[in-house]
Amino acid sequence: MTTYEKSFKEEAVKLSDEIGIKKAAQQLGIPYYTLADWRHRQNIHGSQAHVGSGHKRMSGDEKDQRIRELEKQNAELQRANDILQEALGFFAKNRKK
């Protein structure tokens, strides 16, 4: 699957406004329906239409929830890392004897 930069998508939509979707898609070498989808998204979402490949738009509540989940996961990983470091220190100390 080909990915496109946000700026490319925006410029492609502008070009399609000027010369039409079919001609713009042909000129740019992209599928007609891809460009039509970009235009549709831009009409609905405006400047937030093309957030980049693999990134979905999130509401403020979804972002807050995701941040809490990542903070919890980060804390768990830090605890696991601390345990592993203590174990490494314990085994290294016993090995020197």
Buried (B, 14 or more C-beta within 10 A) or exposed (E): EEEBEBEBBBEBBEBBEEEEBEEBBEEBEBEEEBBBEBBEBBEEEEEEBBBEEEEEEEEEEEEEEEEEEEEEEEEEEEEEEEEEEEEEEEEEEEEEE
